[in-house]
Amino acid sequence: MTLNAPRTANNAGAGTKLTLAQVIEAFSDGHLPVRFTAYDGSATGPADAPVGLHLGTPRAVSYLATAPGELGLARAYISGDIEATGVRPGDPYPLLKAMIEKRNFRRPPIGVLAGVVRSLGPGVLRPVAPPPQEARPTWRRIAAGLRHSKLRDANAIHHHYDVSGDFYRLMLGPSMTYTCAVYPTADASLEEAQEEKHRLVFDKLGLQPGDRLLDIGCGWGTMVRYAARRGVRVLGVTLAAEQATWAQRAIEDEGLGDLAQVRFSDYRDVPESGFDAISSMGMTEHIGIGQYPTYFGFFHDKLRPGGRMLNHCVTRPVNNARRRGQALMDRYLFPDGELTGSGRIITEVQNAGLEVLHEENLRPHYAMTLRDWAENLAGNWDAAVDEVGEGTARVWSLMLAGGRLGFDRNHVQLHQVLAVRPHDDGSTGLPLGQWWRR
């Protein structure tokens, strides 16, 4: 049945026990966007809603009560105590979209709150252990060192990337590229779009056979191999051990060992210098805003005069706030991750002595990339669960859906910044205009 929650909750007598549906309604204005059902048999929300949520266990209620907001909902979903209905396993995007676009939750009056606590019992407010996929809270990570120390960064990267190469293949597809693609047309495939992204980066950097490229945070080495196939000598570095092993094997399998290498290393430990170009895709998000001077100073010092750099990363749409990852991202996906606006990044690049040549926002492309990764994950759901377990697979399904919403709604963006290290006399040796095709 569909209940009129606020009225029902407000009118409940002192001894009346509310159903779970009535509890949900007590936190809304009576116009719920999705269908809610619960293990006590109650239901609320539009009976004909195409998507919904099912609260399957008392633990789900405890997660929601002890960690209100996205963290409690994520814990309940990842643990399997809440089920998404009306969507494919592995792709909760339609449900999140409906909940975000018509979100109308509020704090109920104090009398109703007392009825909620009385109905659910005091035990519902007792903290429950989070799913094992959750990282420690920030204050407990100090044992691994200060934020963005080498050890703590290594631990954060391990949490995110050392999942399973086979799992990433199921989600990312044959290219094994875990960064925003660039779609040449709206109907281009994911593989075509990833090829176009690597072509764009290669051309922006003006790479030629015999040039030396450093790819920081190289992932599974797709950019490394793309450049090496075209005669460029490439060093890739990554803090994810499984990525380094996988990428080096792929290099050898393609016969590119004389031109390319992927090293398991912190970028700060790279001793070589004099590179013609440096690329960094999907790395800056992990660096920490306070480390930007060191990071972009590294670019400057490792490039030869006239050398180019391209930084490709997720950003905020504003520059006036230092914001760390939200609870879901920080605990489950990007521990210690920090985002800022593209203007702040450009400022730091310039402050490091590099001349900014070009920047562009690829926000719609990342929404499309996440859409296609989610399609892969949903299409390979059973194999993904077999590989990493359902809880971890759910973490990724939630990340892809939430990330896509973030790019759709301009809560986050993706910017590429191209810069050059000028010669001492200010010259760059670069051609006039934009020499790359876009």
PyMOL commands that set and color helices and strands:
alter all, ss='L'
color gray80, all
select helices_A, chain A and resi 5-11+20-26+58-66+70-78+93-101+110-120+122-125+138-144+150-161+165-172+190-204+222-228+241-253+267-269+284-287+289-302+327-333+342-351+363-379+381-388+390-408
alter helices_A, ss='H'
color red, helices_A
select strands_A, chain A and resi 35-38+43-44+52-55+82-85+212-216+233-238+260-264+275-281+303-315+323-324+338-339+355-361+413-420
alter strands_A, ss='S'
color yellow, strands_A
deselect
rebuild
show_as cartoon
